């Protein structure tokens, strides 16, 4: 019955993932001039919503490399443009391309996921949060 609205399982997953991605994007404040705060906010989001990381992993497994029109690229487009602008204005480092910098920050913030902490237990959540902030501060320092 559900497929009458969405067509098939893949289309249903696409619709659910787009909603979850939009909600997650809207819930985490983003300021390209304060990427350490963004990384910590994402870390905390992964703590309270572990399904977000699992859905993102499944999406990557199913879709491979993102294309220009997929949900992930659409959600990141504005953030990547803001990072590029902050780099041009010398507010943050330009050692990495915006896509690479955003990818590293995302990977670091995933230290907040239950899967990461189960395999690599930090000395505590506060220590892991602090490490994420410190690493991103070093990464973006001009």
Number of C-alpha atoms within 10 A of each C-alpha: 6 9 11 7 9 14 11 11 11 12 13 15 15 15 14 13 19 17 13 16 18 15 11 17 15 11 12 16 12 18 14 21 18 15 21 23 19 21 28 25 19 26 26 20 20 21 20 13 15 16 14 18 18 14 16 15 12 14 17 13 10 10 11 9 9 13 11 10 9 13 18 18 14 15 17 14 12 12 19 19 14 17 24 20 16 19 21 12 12 13 16 21 20 19 13 13 14 20 16 12 21 19 12 17 24 15 14 21 27 24 24 26 22 18 14 12 17 9 8 10 13 16 9 10 16 10 11 20 20 14 17 23 23 13 15 23 17 11 19 21 12 12
